Amino acid sequence: MNLLDHSQPIFRQKQKNLYYQEYQSLVNFYLKIAGKTVYSGLYSCLDQVFIIWGLITAAIFVTAQFSTLSWTTQAIIWSILTIAGTLAMMILTHFWVRLRKLNWLLYTWVILMIGGVILTDCGIFLGWGWVLINLSHLWLGLCSIGYIITSVALHSRALLLVGLGHLLGVAILPYVMGWQFLATAIIMAASLLILAETQWDHS
């Protein structure tokens, strides 16, 4: 399948039979209230990574928007969360990337995330003003690069749209004034949640 192939819908409800065939390990999540199942979800290793990163990005940028914690304290927390998310990503997707011979893609995401942490920490601890005033631009840009590279590797229009959506997010940041961190949290976390809850196209 290539990016112009329309044989698969870009997003659709998860097809359980196909999911079981495609992924070696799946997690079933059930939420019951008063003995009734109000929610059930099927999550692959990739879905689990999306959820983890969704929680991390929401925590980081919502904290940056509303918390009174010092920038240095936040930088330490952000670094720990990002490194933890990167390690979780490596562990959860290890078998999947080896099976598809996409180790290089995993390494690409690791480089993007660790590179982002280094730049962010340099901005905060070394007083690099141009980094500090562009933190949202930096992370949306890095994630956009990652999604677009991944879309090419997996021949996925869904991931291409997400990557372009992050670029659009960079373009609209000047118009949200003092709410850039919140806007970044919404864009990144919502994208990850959509990817985790749907079956998106890929080869």
N, C-alpha and C positions, 0 to 999 in steps of 0.2 A: 504494500500500500504506500502511496505517496501522498504529499500534502494536498494534492488536487483530486484525490480519490474520494468520491462521495458514497461509496458502498456502505460505509458505516456512519451512523449518526454521530455528530460531534459529542453530544452528551445524551445519555439515556439512563433509565432506571437499571440498576444492577440486575443482570441475568445470572441467577445463581448457578445454573448448570455450567455456563461458560466460565464463571468465576472459579468454580471448583477445578475445572480443567486447566485453567491458566496459571493459578497460583498454588504453590505447594503447601503453604501454611495460611490458614484463615482464622480470624477470630470472630466469633458470634457474640454480639452484645445484646442483652435483653434488659429492658426496664419494666418492672412490674409494680403496679400500685393496686393494693387491695386484691391481690391475686390475679389481676388482669394485666396482660402484656400491652403496654401503651406505646412501646417502641422496640423494634428489633433491627439490628444492623449487622451487615457482613463486611468485614474489613480485611483487606489484603495487607501485605507488608508495606506496600506503597501508601495505602490508605492510612495506616497507623503512623507512618512518617508525616503525612500531611497533617494529621490531627495534632501530633506532637509539636510540629513547627507552628501550626495555627495558634496553639495555646501559648507558645513561647513568644511569638511576634506580638500577639495581643497583650501579653503581660508587659513586655518591654516598652512598647510605644504608648500604651495607656498609662503606664507608670510615668513615662517621660512627659506626658501631657498634663497629668493631674497631681503627681506626687511632689512633695516639698523636700524629698531627699536630695542631698548634694549630688552634683554631676559625678564626682569621683566614686561615691557609693553606688550610684546607678551603673557606672561603667563596670565596676567589679561584678555586680549582679548580672548585668547583660552578658559580660564575658563568660561567666560560669554557665548561664543558661544556654548561650550559643554553642559553647564547647560541648555541653551535655547533649544538646540537640544533634550536633554533628556526630557524636559518638553513637547515639541511638540510631541515627540514619545509617551509619556504616554497619552496625550490627544487624539491623532489621532487613536491610537490602542486600546483605553480603551474598546470599545464595542466589537471589534473583539476578543481580548484575553479572555474577559468574556464569550463570546459565545462559544469559543472553550475550555474553562477551562484551559487556558494557562497563567494565571496571573503570575505564578512562572517564566515563560520565560521572561516576560516583566521585572520583578524584577531582573532577572539575568543580562539583558542588562544594567539596571540602575546601578547595583552594579559595573559592568565592566567599564562603562563610568565614574562614579563618582570616582571609585578607580583609574582609569587612570589619572584623573584630580589631585587628591590628590598627587599621586606619582610624576607627572610632576611638580606641584607647589613646592613640597618638594625639588625636584632636583634643581629647579631654585632659590628658596628663601633661602634654607638651604645649598646650595652648594654641593648636593649629586652628585659627579662627575660621578659615575657609571650609574646614571639615565640620566644625560645630554648627555652622549656619546651613549646612547642606546634608545633615545626617539622614533625613528622610529621602532626599534625592539619591544619596549614596546607596541606601539599602534597597530602594525600589529599583534602581538601576542595576545593581548586582543580581537581584532576583530575576529581573527581566532578561538579563544575559543568560542566566541559568535555564530559565524556562524555554527561551528560544533555541538554545543549543540542544536541550532535551527534546524539544518538538521535532527537530531535524533528525536526531538519533532514533526516535520512536515513530517518526512519520505521523505526528499527532497535530491535527488542527486545533484541538482543544487547548493544548499547552501553548501553541503559537498565539492563540487568542489571549490566554492568560498573560503571556509575556508582553504582548502589545498593550494589554490593559494596564500593566505596571508602568509601561512607558507613558501611557496616557495619564496615569497618576502623577508621574513626574511633571508633566505639562500643566496639570491643574493645581499643583501645590501653591504657586504664587497667588491663586485666587481664594485660598482658604485661610489666608492670613495666619492668625495665631493658633490654628487648629491643625497644623501640618502633621503632628505626631498622631493625632486621633485619626485623621484621614488615612495615614499610612497604615495604621493598625487595621482599619476597616478593609482597605484594599487587599492587604496581604492575608489577613485571617479569613476573610470571606472567600477569596480565591481558593485557599487551601481547603476550606470546609466544603466548597462545591466539588472539588476534585475528590475529596474523601467520600462524599455521599453519592456520587454518580459513577457510572461506567463510561469513561471517555475513550475516544478513538485512539488506537495506536497499533502498530504492526506487531 
